[in-house]
């Protein structure tokens, strides 16, 4: 008989415990201040690298931990229980950048970029533009061939990690008339002339995770920095985003689980009418429903991650996981605020922040409507 989805191997359990310990001991004391400042501490970012959390499923020969995609999901979930901002920093770096380079990079590219990405070089994924959100491939950033390389011109918006990143995986079109077949992925380094990190967004939630504009003004990129081949950027983006959606699902599960933990702890110690509110059936029912939601979302996320690791199709399951988990995160965080009552509405308790952080789950890396479309196409057999 196969093990249940939530039964972890000894290695996975030890890994989970180490991430959980780091989150509680090192992250937790600084979450409030980082959220207020809108900045993630540089020392904590380097600790994430030192712990190996920025190259979890990168092969050891390239400086990584040689772990599984599922372990990356575990880390994303555990970090999100304490700080969804830290979680998305790890998520984007692992599931979008590292996995793209591992899957599409040639041997020389993997040896050049992955060891740095595993040790201290944070990465961003630059696809979105002002006119291309859900229609991600309506992008206008242009790549013009020039001698031994390409010149990139355009503006990217809502780029996670951009304020701190060294590497940017930038998607541009070499031929607008070719549609998605002209899209190409380029690895651009921060110090390349013509690349500027622009305005940093002032956000509702995940405030310690930077989100910035990226400006490319005649930025010259050598041909050897093309990831995959010219015109393959569409495939690179689609494949990495499918994996990334599992990561966002894990972030939302962790967020919801963290909110539930706070609600449980408060309900046990808060007294009304002479007894803890956890003894009132109305509160018990709220907590029970929250727990069911978290477990259901976790099962969807774990199933998608296990399918990915086993080499089986997982695109529909990833969409389901991301769609459902983002709904659950918002709902459970909202209920947690209500269990805490008036203090839950203040910044003195963490649930207020988790409620703000939850909203983005239904928007980034594919809105809820885009996930619905993916699921519906699979059901109807119309996915191209």
N, C-alpha and C positions, 0 to 999 in steps of 0.2 A: 504493500500500500504506500502511495506517495505521501510525504509529509504535508501537513496543512500549510497554507500560504504564509501564515504568520509565525510558523515555527522556524527559528533561526538556527543555523549551524553554530558550532562553538566559536568558530572564527568570526562569524557575523555578530554573534552576541558580544564578544569581547570588543569588537570594533564599535558597536553601538554604545557600549558602556563607556568607552574612551571619549567618544564624541559628546555623549551626555554629560560626562564629568567636566569636560572643557567648557561646554555651554553654561553649566550652572556655576562653575567656579570662576571662570575668566570672563565670559561674556556678560552674564546677568548683572554684575555690579555696574556696568557701564551703559546698559541699554537705554535707560532714560536720558542720560546726558547726550549720547550719540544721536538719539531721535530729536532732542531739542536743538542740537547744533546742526543737524543734517549732515553729519560727517562721520565716517567709520574710522576708528582709531588705527593709525598706521602700525602700531605695535601688535594689535590684535590681528590685523591682516597678515603680518609676517608670521604670526603664530599659526595661522591657518595653513600657510605654506610649510612651516616647520613640522607640523603634525601629519603632513602628507595628504591633507584634505583638498588640495588643489590639483591633484593628479591621481585620483583614486583608482581609476581603471585604465590608466596609461601603463603600458608594459614597463617592467623594471629596466630593460635595456635603454629606455629613453628617460630614465630618471623618475618614473612613476612608481606606484605601489603595487601594480600588477593585480589589482583587485577586480571586482565585478561591477557592472552597471548597478546591480541591486545594492551593493555597498554604497555607491554614490547616493542612491535614493534614501538609504538609511541615514546617511550623514545630513542630507538636506532636510529630512523630516525632524531629526533630533535638534538641529540648530534652530529650525523654525519654531519649535516649542518655546524657545527663549527669545529669539530675535529673528523674525522673517527677513530682515535686511541682510544679516550675515548669511542666511540660508540662500538668498537669491544670488549673492556674490559668488558663493561656492557652486551653485547650480549652473549659472551661465558659463562660468569658467570651465567646468567639467563637461556638461552635456552639450554645450553648443560649440565651444572653441576646441577643447582637447579632442573630443570625439570626431569633430570634422577633420582635424589634422591627422588623427590616427586612421580614419577611413579613406580620406582622399589625398593625403600627402604622399609624396614619393619618399624613398628612404632618406635622401639628403635633407628634405624639408623636415621630416620627423626628427632627425638628429640635430637639426639647427634650431628648431623652435620648441620642441617639447621639453627638453631639460630646463630651459629657461622658464617655461610656463609652469614647471613643477617646483621651481625653487623660489622665484621672487617676481616674475613678470606676469601681472594680471592681464586678462584679455577681455575684449568686448566683441560683440556680434552686431555689425552695422548693416542692417537691412532696411529698416523703416525710413520713410521720408514723409514730408508734409502731405503729399498726395497719394501715398501708398501705405495704407495701414493694413486693413483686412485684405485689400487687393495689393498684396505685398510686391507683386511683380510688375506693377505699373510704375516702376521706379524710373527716375530721370537722370540719376548720376551716370555720367558718361566716362568711358575709358577709351582713349584714342591711342592707337599704336603709334609709337614714335621711336625709331631706332631700335635700341635693345630693350625697350620696355614699353610701358603704357603711361599716359598722363590722365589722371583722374580728376574730374571736376563735378562738384555737386554738394548737396547738404543732406546729412542724415540726422534724424530726430529720434528722441527717446532711447538713447543708447546707454544701456545699463553698464555700470563700472567705468564709464568713460573718463571720469575725473582722475582715476588712479591707474588706468590701463597703460601698458606698454605696447601691447599688440591689439590690432583692430582687424577683424575679418570683415572686409568691405565688399559689398555686392554692387556691381556696376554693369552697365550694358555696353558692349563693344559695337552693337548695331541695333538701334531702336526699331528698325523696320523688321527685324527678325523676331520681335516679341520676346517671349521667355527664352528662346533659343540663343539669344544674344547675351544673356546674363552670365557674368563671370565673377568668380570669387578671387579676391586679392588679399594677401596678407600685408598690411601696412603697419609700419612701426611708428611709434609716437614721434621720433626725431626726424622722420622724413620731411624734407622741406615741402611746404604746401598743405600740410595737415595741421589743423587747429582744433582744439577742443573748445567749443563755444559755451553758450549759456547753460548753466546748471539749473534744472527745474526745481521749483519749490513745491513739494508734493504733499498730498493728503496723508499718505502712508509710506511704508518702507523708506523713511526719510534718510536713514544713514547710508542707504545704497544710492550712489550717485547716478543720476540720469541726465545726460547732457546732449547738446547738439554737437555734431561733428561736421566741420567744414573742410572740404577738399578743394583747393584752389591751385590747379595745375600741379597736382602732387604726382611726382614721377615715381613709378613702381617698377622694379626690374621684372622681366618675364619669369624669372625663376621663383617669383613670389606669387604666381598664379596657383591657386589650390585646385587640383583636378586639371581640367583642360578648358580652353576657351569655349564658352557656350555651355559649360556644365554647371554653372552657378545655380541654376534652378534646382537641379538634382541635389547639389550640396545643401542648399537651403532647406528643401523639403525633408530630406532625410534627417538632418540635425534637428529641425523643429519638431519632428515627430518624437524624437527622443526627449527633447527639451520639455515637451508637454507632460511627460511622465514626471520629470523633475518638478515642474510647477505643481502638479498634483500632489507630489510628496511635500512640497512646501506648504500647501494648503491643509493637508492632513496634519502636519506638525503644528501649524498655527491653531487649528481646531482642537487638537489634543491638549495644547498648552492652555487654551481658554477653559477647557473642561477641567483641567487640573486646578486652576485658580478657583473656579466655581465650586468644586468639591471641597477644597480646603476652607473656603470662606463659609460655605453652608454648615460645615462641622463646628466652626467656632463662633459664628454669629448667633446670638440668642435673641429671641423675641417671645413674649408671653411665657417666659420662664424656661425655655428649652431651645436647643439649637434648631435653626430653621431646617436643617437636614432631616429632622424628625417629622416635618409636615409633609403630608402626601403630595400636595401640590408641587412642592420643591423637588421631591423625589422623582415625580413623573418628568419634570423638566430635565433633571440630570440623567435619567434613564434614556430619554429620547436623544439627548445630546450624545450619549455614549454609543447608542445604536448608529447614529449618523457618522460618527468618527470611525467606527469599526467598518461600516459599509464602504466608506470612502477609502480607507486603508486597504481593504481587500481588492478594490478595483486598481489601485495604484500598484500594489505588490504583484498582482496578476500581470499587469502590463509589463512591469520590470522583469519578472521571471520569463515572460514570453520573449522579450528582447534578448535577454542573456542566452536563452536556449536556441536562438536563431529562427524562431517561428514568427509568422506574421503578427504584428502588434499594433498597427496603425489605428484600427477602429477602437481597440481596447485603450490605447493612449488617449484618444479623443474622449472616450467615455470617462476615463479616470480624471482627466483635467476638467472636463465639464462638471462632473458631479462633485469632485473635491472642492472646487472653487465655490460652488453653491453652499456646500456644507460649512466651509470655513466662515462664510459671511453669517450664516444662520446660527452656528454654534457660538461664535464670538458675540453676536447680538444677544443671545440668550444668557451668556455668561455675564454681560453687563447688567441684565435684568436680575439675575440671581444676586449679584452684589448690591443692587439697588443704587442709592444715591452715590455711594463711594465708587461704584463701578463707572460712573459718569465723569469721575475726576482723573487727573493724571497721576494721582497718588497710588493707583492700582494699575497693574499691567493690562487689564482687559480692554481698557479704553484704546490703548495703542494697537492691540491685536485686532480690534474692530476696525480701526482705520486701515491697518495693513491688509485686511482681508479683501478689500474692494478690488484691488488690482488683479486678483486671481482670475476674475471674469473678463479681463481685458487683454493682458499681455500674453505673448506667444500664442495668439489666436483667440479671438473673442469667443464667448459662449455660443453665439450664433454660428461662427465658423466651425465649431466642434459639432453642433447639431447637423450642419450640412455634411460633414465628413461621415458622421454616423448614419445619416439618412441615405447617403449615396451607397454605403456598404450594404444597408438593408435592402435597397432597391436594385443592387447590382449595377449601378451606373457610375461607379468610381473609375475615372480614366487612368 
